[in-house]
């Protein structure tokens, strides 16, 4: 770790505009996370185009602040409404809502806030220390290693394909085909452009992400009236009692352990905050002296999943920044933002843009502190936040999406890309084909293609180059191992948490 670069990055953080947009990002994330059906990841996609007018440090820091705020915001509706605002807050419902129904809504929200903040801070420290070390190691990589890394990234499809691996692979192949649209870098020939000059530079990633992820969710929420009816069941914050020192001492070990679980899971591509949340909850219940209290308002049952899912936030950047491997939709959004700001993730990033990267890391620490401050202040208004009328909110967000697609490149063709991607997203959803593998194919396809061609040129067409180089062979072995591990963990998690997930989809039954 270069301490002069580290100090330079630290000094870049302390600018007024950086603090303003971090606090704004946390607020946006909390609001999106608190509204069922929306999420911090969706907010990142919607506000991604608006980050381009900011400096790289400020723009990326704002997006990470949205991500952190969104992970905590999901607990608000989980506690007050019994419906998780996002997938990672599903386990929080199991104890958060019963505790709120007993009149301790404020205590439940404070436990979630404390656990989220500590988990996020520990995750930030892990990113600060582990990412540079891994980056130093990966400087020894060449084209064969980069190709195997791309294959490793594409193998994440096994963890984000849902119930059907075949459909996930199909989506990944579609994404790779989309990534080939445009002019070939090596031959200079146009591919799949159909003589349209707008496609010579390829499909705009920002417009496509808005169409794939944002538009379908917003249209579905505008059509669905069920959410409006559930709002009558909001728990009011009548109790003024917060978390006592004795209670904090009791839950602190569980918070630390769950944070470490979240950090470990976040550093593994293809897992995610939802898995970390359930694993942390199960471990807290297993190691508790009073497991019978879980499901009826146990404080540890709130602290563990919240620390676990926020422990993922910064740790998920470790493979992204060092290996250019996005492990989820939210992190894939961030890789698009980094590239648009001229920061190409990978082994060279810390060498070429070290100060900027460290500034972003320190900004994540500030984002978690801001999340704690805003969470304390906004607690009394949370019940109002999740009652925002959809008839007002959804059309406004849709307009933001179209404006963002146009602003990404300043051309109306991007709006057409957004519309086509939105229609395709509906069709994929009807067929049960997931979106994240498609996005991974679009991002990692060019990396795999370019480095495959370079590798085969170096070896005169011999594929043995990937097996005779130790690092390349090690990455291949790791890829196979992680694919097997992720699928095994997924099946194990489905068996253990199937009933819990069913309960968390609607209003929690306190008798369960």
C-alpha positions in Angstrom: 0.0 0.0 0.0 1.5 3.3 -1.1 0.9 5.7 1.8 1.4 8.9 -0.3 -1.3 7.7 -2.7 -3.4 6.8 0.3 -3.0 10.2 1.8 -3.8 11.9 -1.5 -7.0 9.9 -1.8 -7.9 10.8 1.8 -7.5 14.5 1.1 -9.7 14.3 -2.0 -12.6 13.3 0.1 -12.8 16.5 2.1 -14.6 18.7 -0.4 -18.0 20.2 0.3 -19.6 18.9 -2.9 -18.5 15.3 -2.0 -20.2 15.6 1.4 -23.4 17.1 -0.1 -23.8 14.3 -2.7 -22.9 11.5 -0.2 -25.7 12.7 2.1 -28.0 13.1 -0.8 -27.2 9.6 -2.1 -27.8 8.1 1.3 -31.2 9.8 1.5 -32.2 8.6 -2.0 -31.1 5.1 -1.1 -33.1 5.0 2.1 -36.2 6.2 0.4 -35.9 3.7 -2.5 -35.0 0.9 -0.1 -38.0 1.7 2.2 -40.6 1.6 -0.6 -41.6 -2.1 -1.3 -40.8 -3.0 -4.9 -38.1 -0.5 -5.3 -34.4 -0.9 -4.1 -31.1 0.8 -3.8 -29.9 -1.0 -7.0 -32.8 0.5 -8.9 -32.0 3.9 -7.6 -28.4 3.5 -8.7 -29.5 2.7 -12.3 -31.9 5.7 -12.4 -29.4 8.2 -11.0 -26.4 6.7 -12.9 -26.6 9.1 -15.9 -26.8 12.1 -13.6 -23.5 11.2 -12.0 -21.6 11.9 -15.3 -21.8 15.6 -14.7 -19.9 15.2 -11.5 -16.2 14.4 -10.9 -15.3 10.6 -10.7 -14.9 10.7 -6.9 -18.2 12.6 -6.3 -20.2 10.6 -8.8 -19.1 7.2 -7.7 -19.3 8.1 -4.1 -22.9 9.3 -4.6 -23.8 5.9 -6.2 -22.2 4.0 -3.4 -24.0 6.1 -0.9 -27.3 5.2 -2.6 -26.3 1.5 -2.4 -25.5 1.7 1.3 -28.6 3.6 2.1 -30.7 1.2 0.1 -29.5 -1.8 2.0 -30.6 -0.2 5.3 -33.8 1.3 3.8 -35.2 -2.1 3.1 -35.4 -2.8 6.9 -37.8 0.2 7.3 -40.8 -1.3 5.6 -39.8 -4.8 6.8 -40.2 -3.5 10.4 -43.1 -1.0 10.0 -45.1 -2.8 7.3 -44.1 -6.5 7.5 -43.0 -6.4 3.9 -39.3 -6.1 3.0 -38.5 -3.1 0.9 -35.8 -5.2 -0.8 -34.7 -8.9 -1.0 -31.8 -8.4 1.4 -34.3 -7.3 4.1 -36.5 -10.4 3.9 -34.9 -12.0 7.0 -35.4 -8.8 9.0 -39.2 -9.2 8.8 -39.0 -12.4 10.9 -38.3 -10.5 14.1 -38.5 -6.8 13.2 -42.3 -6.8 12.4 -43.3 -8.8 15.5 -41.3 -6.4 17.7 -42.9 -3.4 16.1 -46.4 -4.8 16.6 -45.6 -5.0 20.3 -45.0 -1.3 20.4 -41.2 -1.2 20.0 -40.9 0.1 16.4 -38.4 2.7 17.4 -36.2 0.1 19.2 -36.4 -2.2 16.1 -35.4 0.6 13.7 -32.5 1.6 16.0 -31.2 -1.9 16.2 -31.3 -2.2 12.4 -29.6 1.2 12.0 -26.8 0.3 14.4 -26.2 -3.1 12.9 -26.3 -1.7 9.3 -23.8 1.1 10.2 -21.3 -1.2 12.0 -21.6 -3.8 9.2 -21.0 -1.2 6.6 -18.0 0.3 8.4 -16.3 -3.1 8.9 -16.9 -3.8 5.2 -15.3 -0.5 4.3 -12.2 -1.4 6.3 -12.0 -4.8 4.6 -12.1 -3.1 1.2 -9.4 -0.6 2.2 -7.0 -3.3 3.3 -7.7 -6.3 1.0 -8.4 -4.7 -2.4 -4.9 -3.1 -2.8 -3.2 -6.4 -1.8 -5.1 -8.4 -4.4 -4.5 -5.7 -7.0 -0.7 -6.0 -6.4 -0.9 -9.8 -7.0 -2.9 -9.4 -10.2 -0.3 -7.2 -11.8 1.4 -10.4 -13.0 -1.6 -11.2 -15.2 -1.5 -11.3 -19.0 -4.0 -12.1 -21.8 -4.5 -15.7 -20.8 -5.2 -14.8 -17.2 -7.5 -12.0 -18.2 -9.5 -14.4 -20.4 -9.8 -16.9 -17.5 -10.9 -14.0 -15.3 -13.6 -13.2 -17.8 -14.7 -16.8 -17.8 -14.6 -16.7 -14.0 -16.9 -13.7 -14.1 -19.3 -15.4 -16.6 -19.4 -18.4 -14.2 -21.2 -16.1 -11.8 -24.2 -16.9 -13.9 -24.6 -20.1 -12.0 -25.3 -18.1 -8.8 -27.6 -15.5 -10.3 -29.7 -17.7 -12.6 -32.5 -18.4 -10.2 -34.1 -21.8 -10.5 -32.9 -22.6 -14.1 -29.2 -22.6 -14.9 -30.1 -23.3 -18.6 -32.1 -20.1 -18.8 -29.3 -18.2 -17.1 -26.8 -19.5 -19.7 -29.2 -18.5 -22.4 -29.4 -15.0 -21.0 -25.6 -14.8 -20.8 -25.2 -15.9 -24.4 -27.7 -13.2 -25.5 -25.7 -10.6 -23.5 -22.4 -11.7 -25.3 -24.1 -11.4 -28.7 -25.3 -7.9 -27.8 -21.7 -7.0 -26.7 -20.5 -7.9 -30.3 -22.7 -5.2 -31.9 -20.5 -2.4 -33.3 -17.1 -2.1 -34.9 -14.6 -4.8 -34.1 -11.5 -3.4 -32.5 -9.0 -5.7 -34.2 -10.4 -6.0 -37.7 -12.3 -2.7 -38.0 -15.3 -4.4 -39.5 -18.8 -3.6 -38.4 -20.9 -6.4 -36.8 -24.6 -6.7 -36.4 -25.2 -3.0 -37.0 -27.6 -3.5 -40.0 -26.1 -0.4 -41.6 -27.2 1.8 -38.7 -24.4 4.3 -37.9 -25.8 4.7 -34.3 -24.7 1.1 -33.6 -21.1 1.4 -34.8 -20.0 2.2 -31.2 -22.2 -0.5 -29.8 -25.3 -0.5 -27.6 -25.2 2.2 -24.9 -24.8 0.3 -21.6 -26.6 3.0 -19.5 -29.7 3.1 -21.8 -29.8 -0.7 -21.9 -29.6 -1.0 -18.1 -32.4 1.5 -17.6 -34.6 -0.4 -20.0 -33.7 -3.8 -18.5 -34.0 -3.1 -14.8 -35.9 0.2 -14.2 -38.7 0.5 -16.8 -40.3 -2.9 -16.1 -40.4 -2.4 -12.4 -41.9 1.1 -12.7 -44.6 0.0 -15.1 -45.5 -3.0 -13.0 -45.8 -0.8 -9.9 -48.0 1.6 -11.7 -50.3 -1.3 -12.8 -50.4 -3.0 -9.4 -52.8 -1.7 -6.8 -52.2 -4.3 -4.1 -49.4 -2.3 -2.6 -51.8 0.6 -1.9 -54.1 -1.7 0.1 -51.3 -3.0 2.3 -50.3 0.4 3.6 -53.2 0.4 6.0 -51.3 -2.1 8.1 -48.3 0.2 8.9 -47.2 0.0 12.5 -47.2 3.4 14.2 -44.1 4.4 16.3 -45.9 5.0 19.6 -43.1 3.7 21.8 -40.3 6.2 22.6 -37.9 3.7 24.0 -34.6 3.2 22.1 -31.8 0.7 22.4 -30.2 0.6 25.9 -26.5 0.0 26.6 -27.3 -3.4 28.0 -29.2 -4.4 24.9 -26.4 -3.1 22.7 -23.8 -5.2 24.6 -26.0 -8.2 24.1 -26.3 -7.8 20.3 -22.8 -6.5 19.6 -21.1 -10.0 19.2 -23.8 -11.0 16.8 -23.4 -7.8 14.8 -19.6 -8.3 14.5 -19.9 -12.0 13.5 -22.7 -11.3 11.0 -20.6 -8.4 9.5 -17.7 -10.8 9.0 -20.1 -13.3 7.3 -21.3 -10.5 5.0 -17.8 -9.5 4.2 -16.8 -13.0 3.3 -19.9 -13.5 1.1 -19.6 -10.1 -0.5 -16.0 -10.9 -1.6 -17.3 -14.0 -3.5 -18.9 -13.0 -6.8 -22.3 -14.5 -7.5 -23.7 -14.6 -3.9 -25.1 -11.3 -2.7 -26.7 -9.5 0.3 -29.9 -11.6 0.4 -27.9 -14.8 1.0 -25.7 -13.1 3.6 -28.8 -11.9 5.4 -30.3 -15.4 5.8 -27.0 -17.1 6.6 -26.3 -14.4 9.3 -29.8 -14.9 10.7 -29.5 -18.7 10.8 -26.1 -18.5 12.5 -27.3 -16.0 15.1 -30.2 -18.3 16.0 -28.0 -21.3 16.1 -25.5 -19.8 18.5 -28.1 -17.9 20.6 -28.7 -19.0 24.2 -32.4 -18.3 23.7 -33.2 -19.5 20.1 -36.9 -19.8 21.1 -37.1 -16.0 21.1 -36.3 -15.8 17.4 -39.4 -15.2 15.3 -41.1 -13.3 18.1 -39.1 -10.0 18.2 -35.6 -11.0 19.2 -33.1 -8.1 18.9 -30.4 -10.4 17.6 -32.9 -11.5 14.9 -32.9 -7.9 13.6 -29.2 -7.1 14.1 -27.8 -10.2 12.5 -29.4 -9.9 9.0 -28.9 -6.2 8.9 -25.2 -6.4 9.8 -24.8 -9.3 7.3 -26.4 -7.6 4.3 -24.6 -4.3 4.9 -21.3 -6.2 5.4 -21.6 -7.1 1.7 -21.8 -3.5 0.4 -18.1 -2.4 0.3 -16.7 -6.0 0.3 -18.5 -6.6 -3.0 -16.2 -4.0 -4.6 -13.1 -6.1 -3.8 -13.5 -8.4 -6.9 -14.9 -5.5 -8.9 -12.0 -3.2 -8.5 -9.2 -5.8 -8.6 -10.5 -8.3 -11.1 -13.3 -6.4 -13.0 -15.8 -9.0 -11.9 -19.3 -7.7 -11.0 -21.2 -10.1 -8.8 -24.7 -8.6 -8.8 -26.9 -6.2 -10.6 -26.0 -3.3 -8.3 -22.3 -3.9 -8.6 -22.7 -4.4 -12.4 -24.3 -0.9 -12.5 -21.2 0.4 -10.7 -18.8 -1.1 -13.2 -20.7 0.8 -15.9 -20.3 4.0 -13.9 -16.6 3.5 -13.3 -16.0 2.9 -17.0 -18.0 6.0 -18.0 -15.9 8.1 -15.6 -12.6 6.7 -17.2 -11.9 4.3 -14.4 -11.4 0.8 -15.9 -11.7 -1.8 -13.1 -8.9 -4.4 -13.0 -5.3 -4.9 -11.8 -4.0 -1.7 -13.3 -6.6 0.5 -11.7 -4.7 1.0 -8.4 -1.6 1.9 -10.4 -3.2 4.4 -12.7 -5.9 5.9 -10.6 -4.8 4.9 -7.0 -5.7 8.2 -5.3 -9.2 8.3 -6.9 -9.9 4.7 -5.8 -8.8 5.4 -2.2 -10.9 8.6 -2.2 -13.9 6.5 -3.2 -13.1 3.9 -0.4 -12.9 6.7 2.2 -16.2 8.1 0.9 -17.9 4.8 1.6 -16.9 5.2 5.2 -18.4 8.6 5.3 -21.5 7.3 3.6 -22.1 4.8 6.4 -21.6 7.5 9.0 -24.1 9.7 7.1 -26.5 6.8 7.0 -26.4 6.6 10.8 -27.0 10.3 11.2 -29.8 10.4 8.7 -31.4 7.3 10.0 -31.6 8.8 13.5 -33.1 12.0 12.3 -35.5 10.5 9.8 -36.8 7.7 12.0 -40.0 9.6 12.9 -40.8 10.2 9.3 -40.2 6.7 7.9 -43.9 5.8 8.1 -44.7 8.8 5.9 -41.9 7.8 3.4 -43.4 4.5 2.6 -46.8 6.0 2.0 -45.6 8.2 -0.9 -48.5 7.8 -3.5 -47.4 5.7 -6.5 -49.5 7.8 -8.8 -47.0 10.7 -8.2 -43.8 8.8 -7.6 -43.7 6.2 -10.5 -44.4 8.6 -13.4 -41.7 11.0 -12.1 -39.1 8.1 -11.9 -40.1 7.0 -15.5 -39.4 10.5 -16.7 -36.0 10.4 -15.0 -35.2 7.2 -16.8 -35.9 8.7 -20.2 -34.0 11.8 -19.4 -31.1 9.8 -18.1 -31.0 7.6 -21.2 -30.8 10.7 -23.4 -28.2 12.4 -21.2 -25.9 9.4 -21.3 -24.9 10.2 -24.9 -26.9 13.2 -25.9 -28.8 11.3 -28.7 -32.4 10.3 -29.1 -31.3 6.9 -30.3 -30.6 6.0 -26.7 -34.3 6.5 -25.9 -35.1 3.9 -28.6 -32.6 1.5 -27.0 -34.3 2.0 -23.7 -37.7 1.3 -25.1 -36.5 -1.8 -26.9 -34.7 -3.0 -23.8 -37.8 -2.4 -21.7 -40.0 -4.5 -24.1 -37.4 -7.2 -24.2 -37.2 -7.2 -20.4 -41.0 -7.9 -20.2 -40.6 -10.7 -22.7 -37.7 -12.2 -20.8 -39.6 -12.0 -17.5 -42.6 -13.9 -19.1 -40.2 -16.6 -20.2 -38.5 -16.8 -16.8 -35.2 -15.7 -18.2 -33.2 -13.6 -15.6 -31.7 -10.2 -16.5 -28.5 -10.2 -14.5 -26.7 -12.9 -16.6 -27.6 -10.9 -19.7 -25.9 -7.8 -18.3 -22.9 -9.9 -17.2 -22.6 -11.2 -20.8 -22.7 -7.6 -22.2 -20.0 -6.4 -19.8 -17.6 -9.4 -19.8 -18.1 -10.5 -23.4 -15.6 -8.0 -25.0 -13.0 -8.8 -22.3 -13.3 -12.5 -23.0 -13.2 -12.1 -26.8 -10.3 -9.7 -26.9 -8.1 -11.6 -24.5 -9.0 -15.0 -26.1 -7.8 -13.7 -29.5 -4.6 -12.3 -28.0 -3.9 -15.5 -26.1 -4.3 -17.7 -29.2 -2.1 -15.3 -31.1 0.6 -15.7 -28.5 0.4 -19.5 -28.5 0.0 -19.9 -32.3 -3.5 -21.2 -31.9 -2.8 -23.6 -29.1 -5.5 -23.8 -26.3 -2.9 -25.4 -24.0 -1.7 -21.9 -23.1 -4.6 -21.7 -20.6 -3.4 -24.9 -18.9 0.4 -24.4 -18.9 0.4 -21.1 -17.2 0.0 -21.6 -13.4 -2.1 -18.5 -12.6 -4.5 -19.2 -15.5 -4.8 -22.9 -14.4 -5.5 -21.8 -10.8 -8.3 -19.4 -11.9 -9.8 -22.2 -14.0 -9.8 -24.5 -11.0 -11.2 -21.8 -8.8 -14.0 -21.2 -11.3 -15.0 -24.8 -11.3 -14.9 -25.0 -7.5 -16.9 -21.8 -7.0 -19.6 -22.9 -9.5 -20.0 -26.1 -7.5 -19.9 -24.3 -4.2 -22.5 -21.7 -5.1 -25.0 -24.2 -6.4 -24.5 -26.3 -3.3 -25.0 -23.3 -1.0 -28.0 -22.2 -3.1 -29.7 -25.6 -2.7 -28.9 -25.8 1.0 -30.2 -22.3 1.5 -33.5 -23.1 -0.3 -34.1 -26.1 1.9 -33.4 -24.1 5.1 -35.1 -20.8 4.4 -37.9 -21.9 2.1 -40.6 -21.4 4.7 -39.0 -18.2 6.0 -39.0 -16.7 2.5 -42.7 -17.5 2.1 -43.5 -15.7 5.3 -41.5 -12.7 4.3 -43.3 -12.1 1.1 -46.4 -10.7 2.7 -47.5 -9.6 6.2 -45.7 -11.6 8.8 -47.8 -13.8 11.0 -46.8 -13.3 14.5 -48.0 -16.8 15.5 -45.6 -18.4 13.0 
